[in-house]
Amino acid sequence: MTELHEVQITEEKPLLLPPSQPVPGKKHSVETPYGLVAFTVHGTPKPKRPAILTYHDVGLNHQSCFEPLFRFEDMQEIVKNFVVVHVDAPGMEEGAPLFPLGYQYPSLDQLADMIPCILQYLKFTSIIGIGVGAGAYILARYSLSHPDTVEGLVLINIDPNAKGWMDWAAHKLSGLTSSIPEMILAHLFSQEELSGCTELVQQYREALVGAPNLSNIQLYWSSYNTRRDLNFERGGDVTLKCPVMLVVGDQAPHEDAVVECNSKLDPTQTSFLKPGKLTEAFKYFVQGMGYIPYILDRKLSMGGLLLHDAPVALPHRLAVQRSLRGREPVPLPHPVPEQRVGEPPAAAAAGPGERSPHHGGLLLSRGGGGDGDASRL
């Protein structure tokens, strides 16, 4: 009888990655008229479907801004139906070399003009954009100049306005008394959070102060502060033609700017989301474009799964507010109860006066705690 020998088999490419380990994406870079831009692609293109394209805020890159959100379980229902492209602003990608002294960093308009080069390289014809802060402005600017390639936008904490003289003077004065990391922190967090010096604030402060590409970050920050006004006009020619979901964190630094932006966009195309469950809102947003016919809700009822039809479910299940009264959003019935990232359920159930504000963009990068939902605002 032939003797059996034990054979060790090493799996070079595991079929399943542990939950804590992100699925690796394929990194690319492409030359544009305004310099090299890096981006990471997850998944494969789906026939007759747009790509989801993200753009991060100042002081972050695509990993720190979006990775926890896209690793969240509920987002897997969505991303499996789309290819995802994470764009890093020039010099913001991990391991980016420092720009030489005197380098002319692209304006936000020029950063928006880099996106067609990415789509041409990937042979993609349309996108659904998700942007935070400066990234939201860039995607809105791109949509104004290339409306036929944008099927939807999720704009988080967008400020569509150029800095006025008072803002410019305050920024210059702040530059004399505060470091670049502190000014960026004031852009990312509310004053209450900064005053409380929370653990999250301290983590971001240490990351910015110790960032090897801090001089690059400063250039992106300067471009953001010299942005032009998007000049949105409700009923006018300068407006976003696609469905738009505006999102703002509770007491975020740009709350007033987002509310004003909401008042200038087409109310039949625009939804306004204040603190609520972002992943669920995004599901219905995408479903409204006809790409996901039905969505299974994981809220269990007597041990069963509920199947919802979006046209019926949207007004009754989401804290999405239609901009029917200009500046003031209209609250819809039965909003989804809020639960903050990092808070246990008991904290989430606290009254309005007991809730601590969080910045919407940074919530995309907050991990576990409570139910581990990094998608709640």
N, C-alpha and C positions, 0 to 999 in steps of 0.2 A: 504494500500500500504506500502510495506516495506521501511523504511527510509534508505536513502543512507548515508554512512559514508565515509569521506575522509581517504584514507589510504596512508601513506608515505612509498614509496619503496626506499630502499637504494641499489644502484648497487655496489656490492662488487668488481667486476672485470669489469671495463668499457671496452666496445668493442673498443672504439677509444680513443687514448691518444691525448692530445693537441700537436700541432706541436713542442712546446718547450720542451716537456717531452720525454726523450728517452724511447724506448721500453725496459723494463727490461729484462736482460738475466739471465740465471741460472748459479750460481757460483759453481765451483767445485775445488777440489784440489786432487792431487795424489802424493803418495810417489814415489820417483825415487832413483836410486843409489847415486844421488848427492844432495838429500834433497827434500823438499816439493815444488811443483810448483802449482800455482793457475791459473785458466783460467775461462773464462766466455763464455757460449754458447748461441747464439741467433738463433732462428728458430729450425726447425726439419730437420733431415737428409732427403735428397732427393735420391730416388733410382738411382743407377748408376751415381751419380754425386759426385765429390770431395767436401770436405769442404773447405771453405776459411779460412785460418789460418793466423793471424797477429802476428807480434812481434815488439815491440816498441823500441825506442832509449833510450840512457842514459838520465837521468833527467826527464823522462816522465813515464807514465804508459799507459795501453791500453786505458783508458778513455781520458786522455789529448792528446794522440797521434792520435787516430783513431775515437773517437766518433762523432765529427762534420762531418767528411767525410762520415761516414756510415749513418748519419741522413740526408744527403743532398738528395734532391728529386730524382735526376737522379740515385743515387745509389740504390734506392728502386727497380728499374727495374731489377737490378742484384741480390741483396741480397734475393729477394723473391724466387729466383731459387736455392739458396744454403743455407746450414747451415753455420754459421760464428762462428769461435772459436778465441777469443782474449786471447793471452797468456801474463801473467805478469811475468817478470823475478823475481826470488825469492827475497822477501823482498820489491818489488816495488808496490804490490797491496795496495789498500786503507786499512788503519788500520793494516798494517803489523807490527808485533813485531820487535824490534831491535835485530840484531844478537849479540851474546855475543862477548866480546873483544877477539881477536885472532881467530875468526871464519874464516875458509878457504872457501872463496866464490868460486863457480864453475868457471872454465875458460869458454870462449865462446864455445870452443869445447864441454865441458861437458853440457853447457846449450842446445846446439844442440842435444846432446844425451838424453836429457829429453823428447824431442818431441815424440819419439816412445811410451813412457809410456802414454802420453796423448792420442795418437791415439788408443792404445790398450784399454785404459779405456773406450773410447767412441765408440770403435768398428768401427773406420773409417779406410778405406784402402788407401785413397789418398787425397792430398790437392792441392790447389792453394795458394801459400804463398805470403803475402804482408809484407815486412819488411822495417824499416827505420833505417839508421845508423847502430848501433850495432845489431839491430834486423835483418837488411838486411844481415849482415855478418853471423849471426847465421843460418838463413834460407838457405843461400848459402852453408854453411858448412854441414848442414843437408842433402841438396840435393846431395852433393858429396858422402855422405856415404849411402844414401837411395834413389838412383835415380828412382827406380821403384814406389815410393810412391808420387812423386812430378810431377804434370801435368803442372805446370806453376809457374813462379816467377815474382813478381813485386818488384824490388830492388831499393829503394829510397836512394840516397846519400850513396851508399856503398863504403867503402874503403877496398879492398880485401888484402891490403898489410900490413905486419907486420911493426912496427916502426923501422926505421933504426937507426944507432948510433946517427946521427945528430938530428933526431926526438926525440930520447930518451933523449939526453942531453937537448934539448929545453924544453921538458916536465918536466924534473927534475928542470931546472932553473925556469920555470913558477911556479912550485909548491912552490918554495921559496919566490916568489913575489906575487902570486895570491892565492886567496882562492879557494876551490873546486867549489863553485857555479860559480865563474868567469871563471874558466877553462872549465866548462861544457857549459856555455853560449858561449864561443869562439868556442865550437864544434857545437853548434846549430845555431849560427847566423854568418853572414858575418861581417867583420871589419867595413864596412860602417854603418851597422845597429847598431853595438855596439857603434860606435862613435856618432851616432845620438841619442842614448839613447831613442829610440822610446817607445811608450806606451807599445807595445807588449814585448819589451826587459825588460822593468821595471816590467811588470807583472810576467815574468818568473824569473827574479832576486829575487823578493819578495817571489815567491813560493818556489824557491830552498833554499833561506836563512832560510825561516820559516818552511821548510819541517820537520815533526817529524821523518822521516826515513832518514835523511841526511847521517847518517853513513852507512846505507845500500846502498844508492845511490853511495857513495864513493867507496864501494866495487865493484859494477857493473862497475863503471868508471875505476877502476884499472884493472879489467879483460879485458875491451875493449882495454886498452892501452898496454896490454901484449899479445894481440892476435897473432896467427901465420899467416904466409903468406898463402893464399889459393892456390898459385902457379898455377893459371889458365894458360893454354897454348893452343893457337889456333891450332887446328889440332892434339893436343896431347891427352893423356889419361885423364888428369886432366882438365875437363871442365864440364859445366852444360849441361845435356842431354835434358832438357825440353825447351820449349819456354820461353824466358826471356824478360821482359820489364825493361830497365834501365831508371831511372828518376833522374834528378838533377835539383835543383833550380838555378835560375839565380845568378851567382857569389856566390854560396854556398861554404862553406869552403872546401868541398870535390869534387869540380867540376873536377879538374885534375885527381883525383883518379877514378872517374866514367868514364871519357873519356878513361883512360888507361884500365880500366876493359872492356870497350866496345871493345877495340882493341884486347883483348885476348880471346874473346868468339866467338863462331860460328856465322858468319854474317847471315847465313840462318835461325838461330833460335832467333836472338837478335834484338830487336828494341830499339832505343835510343830516349827518349823523353826529350826535353828541354822545357822551359816554354810553356805550352799549357793547354788544358782542360783535367785533369787527369781522371775524371769520364768517359768522352767520349772515351778516349784512352783505358781505362780498359774494357769498354763495348766491343769494337772491339777485344781486346786481348782475352777476354773470348769467344766471338763469333767465333774467329778463331780456338778455340779448339773444336767447334761443339756443345756447350752447349746451345747457344741462337741462333736459326736459323735466326731470323730477329729482327732488333732493330728499334723501332720507334724513329725518331729524333724529338725533340720538337721544332726545329726551324720551325716556321710557314711560309708557303708560300701561300699567298692569303687565309689565314684562314684554310688551310688544313695541315695535318700531312704528312711528307714524309717518305716513307718506303725504307730503304737502304739495299742493299746486300753487306756484308762485303768485299768480294774479290774485288769488284769494288770501294766501298766507301773508304776503308782504305787508299790508297795512295793519294786520293784527298781531304779528309776531315780532316785529323789529322796532327798535327805537329810531327809526328813520323818519325824518320830518320833512315834508314837502314845503318848498319855499313859496307859499301861496300869498303871503302877506308882506312881501318885500323883505325888510330886514328881520322881522320876527318869524322864526320857524313855527310851524303849527304842530303841536304835539299830537301824536297818533295814539289811539286807544291801545291798551294792553302792551306797553313796551316791555322788552326783555329786561328783567331785573339786573342791576349792575353788580358785578363782582370784580374787584380790582386784582390785578396781578400782584402776587406776593402777600395778599391778605387772606386769612382764613374766612370761611363762610360767615362766621359771626360778625366779622368786621364789615363784610359786604352788606350785611343786613342793617347796618347802622343808619340812623337818620341822616338827612341832608347836611345837617350841621356838623356831623361827626366824620364825614368822608374827607379823606386827604386828597388834594388835587394831584393829578399826574399829567405829564406831557404826553400827548398822543403818539408822537413819533418815537419816543423812547420806550413806550410800552411795547412796541414791536420787538424790542431787544431785551425785554425782561423775561427771565425764565421763571420756572416753577413757583411754588408757594400756593397755598389754597388748592384749587383744582388743577393747577399747572397751566391755566389758560393764558397764554401770552398774547391773546388776541383781544382781550377786553380793554376798553378805553376807560 
